[in-house]
Amino acid sequence: MIEIISAKVGLNKVFLRAEKTLKDYDFGGLKKKTSVVFNPGKTDLPSQLNYGVKECKTDWFTYLQFDDELNVKWVNNIIKYRNSHNDVDIFMPIIIGIQSETNNFVGLINEVSWAPSFADELGFIDEKSLLTFPYFSIDGITTICC
């Protein structure tokens, strides 16, 4: 399920990598903003992501899994931050981990980049920090399409 809370931030396309069963799915009011594409090649996750970015016809690409929700705050924060820091091309959210059976909070994911001893600059992940701590989730990662 994809829930778009508001389109006022300039979100002009919902781009899905999906199974062929979605070909005839009724997207309702999102029909004009939705593209369903089929990768004729490999179906592993890296290949699918690369294909999705290659086929992307918008300014931004966000990776979401089937149970992820896209919040308008995330989109607004990216736009604000990008306007101030045009040298940054990839944005990674702090994810709230929830245990699916009980809906209990498990912990935060991707928050380590904000630890004072982790990286040279708070909130940034570089090659050095990835070699030290390579455990990040790409859910919700947003990048500029080339």
N, C-alpha and C positions, 0 to 999 in steps of 0.2 A: 504494500500500500504506500502510495506517495501522497502526502498531504501538503499542498501549497497553501500557506496561510494568507499570503497577500502577494500580489504581483506589482505593487507600486514601486518596488526597488529596481525595476527594469528587467526582471526575470522574463525573458521572452521565449524561452524554449525549455521544455522538459524532455530530456533525452534518455531513452531507456535501452539498455542492453537486455534483451529478453528472449524467452523461448518462443518458438513459432506459434504456440497457443495464444499469444497476445495479438496476433495479426488481426483478428476480428474483434478484439476487446473494445467496448464502448468507453471512450475516455471522457465523454460528456463535454463539459465546458473547456476541458484541456485539449481537445482534439487538435486544434490549430497550433498548440504549443508542444505537441508530442511527436517525436520521431521514434519509430521502432525500426531498428536495423538488425540484420542477421550477419554474423561473422561467418563467411564461407570457409574460413580456415580453422585454426586450432581453437579449442574451446576452454583451455586452461585460463585461470584468472589473469595472469600477466598479459596473455595474448588478447583476451577480451578487453582489458583496460586500454592497451595500446591501440586496438582497433577503434574503441569508442572515442578516444582522444583524436585519432586520425579522422574519423567521420564527423567530429564535432563541428558545427557550423556557427557556433556562438562564441562570445568572448571568454566564457568560463566553462569549466568542466568540474563537476563534483561527483565523487564516487560514493554511492549509497548502497547498502545491502538491503535485502527485502524487509527488514524490520527497523530500518532507520527512518527518522523523521527529519525533514529539512525545516529549520526554523528561520523566520524572517530576520531575527536578530543576528544569526550567523551571516547571512547575506549582507546585511547592513554593516556589520563589523568589518567584513572583508573590503567592502567598498570604501569605508572610511579609512581603514589602515592602508589600503593600496594607494589612495590619494595622497597620503603622507609619506609613504615608503615605496616608491615605484621601482626599487631594486629588488623587491620580494615578489616571487612568482608563485609560490606554493604556500597554502595556508592549511594548518592542521589543527582541528579542534581538540579541546579537552573533552573527553567522552565520559559520561556518567555510566558506570557499569551497574546493571540491574540483574539480579538472579531471576531467571524467567519463571520458575515455578512459584516463587513467593513474592515477586516484585520488590524484594528487599535490596537496598543499596549495597553494592559489593565494594566499590571503590572508584577512583578516578583513573583514567587511562590517558596517556600523553602529557601528564602534568609535570613530568620530570624536567622538562625544558625550562621550567620556571624555578627550579631549585638553584640557589645561589652558587653552589659548588659544581654544577653540572656543565655549564658552557661558559664561554668567554663573555657572551652577551645574553642576558635573560630573555627567554622566549624564543631563542633561535637555535636551530639544530644544524650543525655543520658536519663535515666528514669526520672530524676528530671526535665529536660527541657521539656520532653513530657507531664509531669503532669501539667506544667505551660502553655504550648502552644501546644495543640495536633492537630493543623491544618496543616498537611503536605500532599503533593500529592505523591503518590507512582509511578507515571508515570516516566519511565526511570530508576527506581531503579535497581541497579545491585548488585548481590550478588554472592559469591562463592558457587558453587554446592558441596554438601557433597559427 
